[in-house]
Amino acid sequence: MKMFKEDEKVYHAKSKSGEIISAGMLKKFKNNPVIYRMETIGLIEEQESSAYKFGSACHKYVLEGKDAFESAYYVGELINDKTGKPFGSDTQKVKEWETKIGKPVISTREFQAIEEMDFEIKHFGESKELFETGDSEMVVRGNLFGVECQIKIDWICLGWRAAIVDLKTCQDINQFTYDFAKYDYGFNLAFYQMLASKERSEFFPVYVVATEKLESHRCATYKLTEDFMEGKRKEVTEAINFYKRCKENGEFTNNFRELQFIDIKK
């Protein structure tokens, strides 16, 4: 399967328009076909939170290096003259400032945290080995069950240790496995695995490197088991087939119209 680099805006535009389905958009469709459809035809627009901006900045620094980070982000603060303190990153003042300088702004404190997170990832434990050789932000496009799909892999290890590596930022490593289940990261990674491995005799193993925002900036590496991934691949297959039917029929409707059941076991 061919892997290549592509501008982030070009990549996301293809999935946001509905031209090609990505892991994130397929999960959005699975959870709520109506919202998915409204986004792809431009009726609603997803807002970027400060947490998302920090995570993207961390990805840029860790995966692509300091030079790439500095070309994409501005480090500094906009000071409120009345209080002598920086404006919050989600305030209108900062958004206007970002528009003026043409880059997202990361505070000095956030930048220091990113540097420390990068050091922990690159110098210790299993993550050190995973990031020694490989390439970042690799795009793959292909067809799964008659649907055109795309992925952008955070880090791909090739050669003797071929693997997909996904980088996640979290507030607290102790809570990461709960976050992993809550946000269903496994669904996205199964989608990645299926498309990236399509022309291989076996699936790429998948690792998740989680780094925390707490001042300790601990890092943990997780390998997703085959049993877990097999179950998630089944979910992806079902979602793609449902998406295919909806697209063929031109109907993206409420997926909860049928009677639902609750059977809670104590």
Backbone torsions as a table, in degrees:
resi	resn	phi	psi	omega
1	MET	NA	126.7	-178.1
2	LYS	-69.6	134.4	175.7
3	MET	-118.9	140.2	-176.1
4	PHE	-153.0	165.7	176.8
5	LYS	-91.6	149.2	177.1
6	GLU	-153.7	144.5	177.9
7	ASP	-55.3	136.5	-175.2
8	GLU	-59.0	-40.8	-178.3
9	LYS	-66.8	-38.4	178.6
10	VAL	-65.5	-44.1	-179.1
11	TYR	-60.2	-50.9	-176.1
12	HIS	-68.5	-31.2	-179.8
13	ALA	-62.5	-34.5	-178.7
14	LYS	-66.6	-37.9	-179.8
15	SER	-83.6	-33.6	179.3
16	LYS	-66.4	-28.7	-179.7
17	SER	-83.5	-12.6	-176.8
18	GLY	87.6	2.4	-179.9
19	GLU	-63.7	-43.7	179.7
20	ILE	-134.0	145.9	-179.9
21	ILE	-95.5	134.4	175.7
22	SER	-108.6	172.0	-179.8
23	ALA	-60.6	-46.4	-178.4
24	GLY	-63.7	-41.5	-179.8
25	MET	-73.4	-32.2	176.0
26	LEU	-66.1	-40.4	177.9
27	LYS	-66.3	-38.4	176.5
28	LYS	-61.9	-42.9	176.8
29	PHE	-61.8	-45.7	-179.4
30	LYS	-59.3	-40.6	-177.9
31	ASN	-76.2	-34.7	-176.1
32	ASN	-161.3	91.1	-179.2
33	PRO	-57.2	-32.4	-178.3
34	VAL	-66.5	-47.7	178.8
35	ILE	-63.1	-41.0	177.3
36	TYR	-55.9	-49.4	-178.0
37	ARG	-63.2	-42.0	-179.2
38	MET	-62.5	-37.1	178.0
39	GLU	-68.2	-43.8	-175.4
40	THR	-69.5	-22.6	177.8
41	ILE	-102.2	8.0	171.5
42	GLY	82.5	16.1	179.7
43	LEU	-77.9	-28.8	175.2
44	ILE	-134.7	153.6	-179.0
45	GLU	-127.3	131.0	-179.9
46	GLU	-72.6	132.2	-179.4
47	GLN	-92.0	139.2	179.6
48	GLU	-86.7	123.6	179.6
49	SER	-87.6	166.1	177.3
50	SER	-64.4	-32.4	177.9
51	ALA	-65.9	-41.1	178.7
52	TYR	-65.6	-41.1	180.0
53	LYS	-62.9	-42.0	178.3
54	PHE	-63.6	-44.0	179.6
55	GLY	-61.3	-41.3	178.8
56	SER	-65.6	-39.4	178.6
57	ALA	-65.8	-40.2	178.1
58	CYS	-63.5	-43.5	177.3
59	HIS	-58.5	-46.0	-178.2
60	LYS	-59.2	-44.5	-177.6
61	TYR	-70.0	-49.2	-175.4
62	VAL	-68.5	-44.5	-172.4
63	LEU	-85.3	-34.7	-173.6
64	GLU	-113.2	-12.5	175.7
65	GLY	101.4	168.6	-174.2
66	LYS	-64.8	-39.9	-178.8
67	ASP	-62.1	-44.3	178.9
68	ALA	-63.9	-39.1	178.2
69	PHE	-61.7	-47.6	-175.8
70	GLU	-67.0	-27.1	177.5
71	SER	-77.1	-20.5	-175.7
72	ALA	-103.3	-22.4	-174.2
73	TYR	-131.1	153.0	173.5
74	TYR	-110.4	131.8	-180.0
75	VAL	-102.2	123.5	179.2
76	GLY	164.0	-176.8	179.7
77	GLU	-131.7	149.4	171.2
78	LEU	-103.3	115.2	-172.5
79	ILE	-88.3	133.7	174.3
80	ASN	-80.1	116.2	-176.2
81	ASP	-61.3	-29.4	-177.1
82	LYS	-74.6	-36.7	-175.9
83	THR	-105.6	-19.2	-176.4
84	GLY	75.9	8.8	-179.4
85	LYS	-115.0	158.7	-179.4
86	PRO	-67.8	145.9	170.4
87	PHE	-66.6	147.7	176.6
88	GLY	-65.6	150.6	-174.5
89	SER	-66.2	-20.2	-179.9
90	ASP	-95.5	3.7	-177.6
91	THR	-77.5	157.7	179.8
92	GLN	-63.1	-34.7	179.9
93	LYS	-59.7	-45.0	-179.3
94	VAL	-69.2	-38.9	178.3
95	LYS	-62.3	-39.5	177.6
96	GLU	-67.5	-38.5	177.9
97	TRP	-63.5	-42.2	178.7
98	GLU	-62.2	-40.6	178.2
99	THR	-62.9	-39.6	-178.8
100	LYS	-66.1	-43.1	-177.1
101	ILE	-88.5	-12.1	174.6
102	GLY	79.7	18.3	179.3
103	LYS	-146.5	151.3	169.9
104	PRO	-65.9	147.7	-178.2
105	VAL	-105.6	131.8	174.1
106	ILE	-115.3	130.7	-177.9
107	SER	-69.2	160.8	178.8
108	THR	-59.4	-39.6	179.3
109	ARG	-65.7	-41.4	178.0
110	GLU	-64.6	-40.2	179.8
111	PHE	-64.0	-41.0	177.3
112	GLN	-61.4	-41.4	178.3
113	ALA	-62.2	-42.7	-179.8
114	ILE	-62.8	-41.6	178.0
115	GLU	-61.1	-42.5	-179.5
116	GLU	-69.1	-37.0	177.1
117	MET	-64.3	-43.2	178.9
118	ASP	-61.2	-42.1	-179.6
119	PHE	-62.9	-44.6	-179.7
120	GLU	-63.1	-42.3	-179.3
121	ILE	-64.5	-43.9	-170.4
122	LYS	-85.8	-11.1	-172.6
123	HIS	-118.2	-6.9	-174.3
124	PHE	-139.5	152.0	169.1
125	GLY	64.7	-161.3	-176.9
126	GLU	-65.0	-33.8	-178.9
127	SER	-62.3	-34.4	177.8
128	LYS	-56.7	-45.4	-179.5
129	GLU	-68.7	-39.9	-178.3
130	LEU	-64.2	-35.1	-176.5
131	PHE	-93.4	6.9	179.2
132	GLU	-71.4	-40.7	179.2
133	THR	-135.8	138.8	179.5
134	GLY	151.0	-166.3	179.9
135	ASP	-144.9	153.5	-173.7
136	SER	-107.1	155.8	171.5
137	GLU	50.8	50.6	-178.9
138	MET	-90.7	128.6	-178.1
139	VAL	-94.6	139.0	173.3
140	VAL	-130.7	134.7	173.9
141	ARG	-124.5	146.0	179.7
142	GLY	-176.8	-175.6	-175.3
143	ASN	-112.6	127.0	174.6
144	LEU	-120.5	116.1	177.2
145	PHE	55.0	36.9	177.1
146	GLY	84.9	10.0	-179.7
147	VAL	-120.0	132.3	178.0
148	GLU	-74.7	126.0	-173.7
149	CYS	-127.9	159.6	174.7
150	GLN	-146.5	151.7	175.4
151	ILE	-138.4	156.2	172.8
152	LYS	-129.6	104.5	-172.7
153	ILE	-82.6	128.8	179.4
154	ASP	-54.8	-53.9	-177.6
155	TRP	-147.7	129.5	178.2
156	ILE	-116.8	122.8	174.0
157	CYS	-93.5	128.2	177.6
158	LEU	-117.8	176.6	-177.5
159	GLY	85.6	-143.4	-174.2
160	TRP	-65.3	-27.4	-179.0
161	ARG	-116.5	61.3	179.9
162	ALA	-65.4	126.5	-177.7
163	ALA	-165.0	153.7	170.7
164	ILE	-96.0	130.3	179.4
165	VAL	-122.0	126.8	179.2
166	ASP	-113.1	129.2	-179.6
167	LEU	-98.0	128.6	178.7
168	LYS	-126.8	137.4	169.3
169	THR	-98.7	143.9	178.9
170	CYS	-143.9	165.4	-179.8
171	GLN	-75.4	-40.6	-173.4
172	ASP	-148.2	121.2	-179.1
173	ILE	-56.9	-34.2	-179.1
174	ASN	-59.8	-24.8	-177.7
175	GLN	-102.8	3.4	-170.4
176	PHE	-64.2	-40.9	-178.8
177	THR	-63.0	-30.9	175.5
178	TYR	-70.0	-42.2	177.1
179	ASP	-62.1	-40.2	-178.8
180	PHE	-58.6	-44.3	178.9
181	ALA	-72.7	-42.0	-177.4
182	LYS	-59.1	-44.9	-177.0
183	TYR	-92.9	3.3	175.9
184	ASP	51.8	48.1	178.2
185	TYR	-60.7	-29.1	-178.8
186	GLY	-60.0	-33.8	178.8
187	PHE	-61.3	-49.6	179.1
188	ASN	-59.3	-43.7	-175.5
189	LEU	-70.5	-31.1	174.5
190	ALA	-66.7	-39.7	175.9
191	PHE	-59.7	-46.4	176.7
192	TYR	-56.9	-49.3	-175.8
193	GLN	-61.1	-43.6	-178.1
194	MET	-63.6	-44.9	-176.9
195	LEU	-74.4	-44.0	-178.5
196	ALA	-66.6	-28.7	-175.9
197	SER	-96.2	5.9	-170.1
198	LYS	-56.7	-37.4	-177.7
199	GLU	-101.8	15.7	178.3
200	ARG	-104.4	159.5	179.4
201	SER	-78.1	-16.0	178.7
202	GLU	-146.6	161.0	-179.0
203	PHE	-74.0	144.2	169.9
204	PHE	-61.3	134.3	168.3
205	PRO	-66.2	152.1	-175.8
206	VAL	-122.6	130.6	177.0
207	TYR	-120.3	148.8	172.7
208	VAL	-121.1	125.8	174.9
209	VAL	-105.6	115.1	-178.6
210	ALA	-107.0	133.9	179.3
211	THR	-127.8	135.4	-172.3
212	GLU	-98.3	151.0	-179.4
213	LYS	-83.1	-18.9	176.5
214	LEU	-53.8	155.8	-175.0
215	GLU	-57.8	-20.9	177.6
216	SER	-72.6	-25.9	177.7
217	HIS	49.2	44.7	177.2
218	ARG	-68.8	155.7	179.8
219	CYS	-129.9	139.7	177.6
220	ALA	-133.6	144.1	178.5
221	THR	-115.5	131.2	-178.4
222	TYR	-121.8	137.5	171.6
223	LYS	-106.0	127.8	-179.0
224	LEU	-81.7	126.9	-174.7
225	THR	-71.8	157.0	180.0
226	GLU	-64.2	-39.1	178.1
227	ASP	-59.8	-44.4	179.0
228	PHE	-63.1	-46.6	-177.0
229	MET	-66.9	-34.3	178.2
230	GLU	-60.8	-43.7	177.8
231	GLY	-63.8	-40.3	-180.0
232	LYS	-70.4	-33.9	176.7
233	ARG	-63.8	-35.3	176.6
234	LYS	-64.3	-41.0	177.9
235	GLU	-63.1	-41.7	178.9
236	VAL	-63.5	-44.6	179.6
237	THR	-58.8	-45.8	178.9
238	GLU	-62.4	-41.8	-178.9
239	ALA	-66.4	-41.6	179.5
240	ILE	-64.0	-43.1	-179.7
241	ASN	-65.6	-38.1	176.2
242	PHE	-66.1	-42.9	177.7
243	TYR	-60.1	-43.0	-179.7
244	LYS	-60.4	-43.5	179.6
245	ARG	-64.2	-43.5	-179.7
246	CYS	-63.2	-41.8	-178.6
247	LYS	-67.3	-39.9	178.4
248	GLU	-64.8	-37.1	-179.5
249	ASN	-84.0	-15.9	-176.7
250	GLY	70.3	23.8	-177.9
251	GLU	-124.1	115.4	175.9
252	PHE	-116.5	86.9	-170.8
253	THR	-113.4	176.7	178.1
254	ASN	-54.4	121.3	-179.0
255	ASN	-90.1	14.6	179.3
256	PHE	-122.0	22.9	-177.2
257	ARG	-74.1	-27.1	177.7
258	GLU	-77.1	157.0	178.7
259	LEU	-59.0	131.4	178.8
260	GLN	-105.3	157.4	-179.2
261	PHE	-125.8	143.5	173.1
262	ILE	-119.2	126.2	179.7
263	ASP	-139.2	83.1	-174.9
264	ILE	-85.4	123.5	177.8
265	LYS	-91.5	130.8	177.0
266	LYS	-81.2	NA	NA
